[in-house]
């Protein structure tokens, strides 16, 4: 058994040799966690080791939903990928779904680690998806409400596949989501003219 201080020192030595290394730790129950980053505080006595909150081998596979059920303007809740694939979730569960998506996909998880490394911190799945142009949107179960419906398009932009998806699913959005989408498109057109 390795003590936390010894583990931190080993990981720091490994990181010095390979900045892009991927380290996974297995606990006594067989759960596998990813090490996000390791750092030593200035006092030389304390270390910080950030590991994934959910074991990588326990993240359930999420079935992709090919077709969005017609909501007749009631609004949609979930994440829209840069490829134009919509993953639904319950209102208030975006963080949970983002964690499942990121930790269930090695490429996305590597991107999460890379982005966190560039920012000098550990980022969660939700922040990673937003950085990677995923679009979260939501409407409460009890129906659209102008102060609670949302659709966030990153300042980094959106993809052609997402634009096509919005064209095909525009009528499923709530009135507030439609306004947010149109607002973003108008701002984008003004900036690029």
N, C-alpha and C positions, 0 to 999 in steps of 0.2 A: 504494500500500500504506500502510495506517495503522499506526502504531506502537502498542503496547499502552497507553502513557501517554496518547496522543492519543485513542485509542478510549475509555478510561475517562473522560476529561474531556468528550468529546462526549456519552457516555451519561449522565453526571451532570447535564449541562445539560438534556438531554431529560427526565430523570426529574424535575427541578425544575419543568418546565413541565407534565408529565402523569404523575402518580404511578402511574396504572394502565396505562401504556404497555406494549406488547408489542414486544420487539425481537428480531429474528432476524438471525443472522450467517451468511454463506455463505463457506466456505473455497475455496481454489483448485481443489479437487476436486469442487465442487458440493454438498458436504454442508452442510445447514442446521442450525444450532444455535440454541436459545433462550437468551437472557440472563435468568438468574434474578434477580440483583441486582447492583448496583454500589455500592461505598462507598469513601470516601477515609479513610485512617487519620489519626489526630490529628497526626502529624508533617507532614502536608501533602505528603509525598513519595511515599508508597506508596498503591496502589489495589488493590482486590480486585474481580474480575469473575468471577461464577459463571455458568457456562454448562452446558447440558444435556450429560450424558455421552454420550448416544447421539444421532446426527444424527436430526432429526425426520423427514427424508425416507427414512430407512433402517429404520424400525421396521416389522417385518412385521405384516400384518393378522392378527389372531387370529380364527379361526372360533369362533363361539359354539356351545357344545354345548347343545342343547335338552334332551336327556334324559340323566340320569346313569345310566351302566351299573350294573346291580345288583352290588353288592360283597358281598352276603350278610354284612354285619356286619364286614367286614375293614377298613372305614374309608375315608375320602375325603381327597384332598389337592388343594388348590386355593384359589380365592377365591370367595366368595359375594357378589354385588352386592346393593345395597339393593333392587333390583328383583326379587331372587330368582333371578338367573341365575348358574349355577355355571360357573366357568372352571377346568378341571383343569390341574394341572402335576405335575411330579415332586417328590418330597420334597426339600427344600433348594433349590428353584428358585422360591420365592415372589417373591424380589426381581426376578428376571429377568422373570417374568410380569407383576408389578406395573408394571415399567418399560414393557413392551410395551403394556399396557392404558392407562396414563396418557398416554404420549407418542403413542399411536395414536389418541387421542380429544381433539380440541381443547377440548371443554368440561371434561373432567377435568384436562387440563393447565393450563387457566386457573385452575381451582380450586386446583391444586397451587401455582401462583404466588401466588394470593391468600392462601392459608393461610401459605405461607412469608413473605410480606410482613407479615402480621399477627404472626407469631412473630419477625420480624426476622432471618430466616435462609433458606437454601435447603433445602427438604425434598425427599426422594427420592419416587419413585412409591409405594413400600411404605408410607411414613409418611402420604402423602396419602390412599391408599385407606383406611387405618385411621381417619383423621380423618373420612372421608366415609362411615363405617359399613360398609365392606366387611369381611367376616369371613374371616380366613385359617384354614385347618384342614389338618392333615397327619398322615400315617401312613407310616412307612418302608416301602420296597419289600418288605422281608423279613417284613412283617406287624406287626400291632398290638403295641405295647409300652407299658405304663402310664407309663413314665418318658419316652417319646418322642412319643407321640400327643398332639395338641393341637387345640384349637378355641378361638379367642380372640374373645370378643364384647366390643366396646368399652364402656367405662363410659358412653359417650354414648348407648347403647341399640341397638335393632335395629328393623327395619321389619316391618310386617304381612306383606309379601311374603316376607321371610326366615323368619318364623315358619311361614308356610304351606309353604315349601320344606322346612324341618326336619321338619314333620309328614309330608310326602310321602316324605322320604328318611331318616327316622329309622333304619330297619333297615339302611341302608347304612353308618351310622357305626360306628366301633369302640366297644368297651365304655367306654374312657377318654373318647372324644369324647361319648358319651351322658351319662356322668357330668358332664363339664364343662358340657354344655348344660343338664342338669337343675339343676346347682349355680347356674348363672347365672339360670335361670328362677325358682328358689326365692328367691335373693337379691333379684331384681327384685320378686317378689310381696310379700316381707317389707317392702321399702322403700316400696311403694305401698299398703300396708294400714293 
